[in-house]
Amino acid sequence: MGSQVNDVNARMSELARRFVARTGTEVVQMRAALALLDAGDRSGLAQIHQLAHRACGTGGTLGLLVLSDAAGELERRIEACAKEGIPDAAERAQIAAGIEAVAAELALLQE
């Protein structure tokens, strides 16, 4: 039984390591999508939302709760934006802050 527990723990650690690496790449994608928003392209909003949703769910599943919470907050900020048009400068600033909060949590996990 102890060997199985060790195997599961090793597998979960590997999944968490891969998730952190992938999410680091996705933060770069979120920043690029924010630049689309700044340029007037609303499609960036959906991209950020999808990536934040995935980070929130997978982070929670892997027990990375602070990262999951930061991604969930970003997801909620996006959902609170107007349903049409481009988010205003204040909303975009909040989205940018949410992306950077996710990035900061990732940096702590990579130390």
KAVENSUL-V21149 format. One record per pair of residues at least 6 apart in sequence whose ideal C-beta (glycine too) atoms are under 6 Angstrom apart, sorted by the first residue. I is the first residue (numbers start at 1). J is the second residue. Records with the same first field share a line. If there is no record, write none. Layout:
I: J ; J
This chain:
16: 62
19: 58 ; 62
20: 109
23: 55 ; 106
24: 106
26: 51
27: 103
30: 48 ; 51 ; 99
33: 44 ; 47 ; 48
34: 96
36: 44
37: 44 ; 92
40: 86
42: 86
45: 78
48: 78
49: 78
52: 71 ; 74 ; 75
53: 75
55: 71
56: 68 ; 71 ; 72 ; 75
59: 67 ; 68
60: 68
66: 105
67: 105
70: 101 ; 102 ; 105
71: 102
73: 98
74: 98
77: 94 ; 95 ; 98
81: 87 ; 91
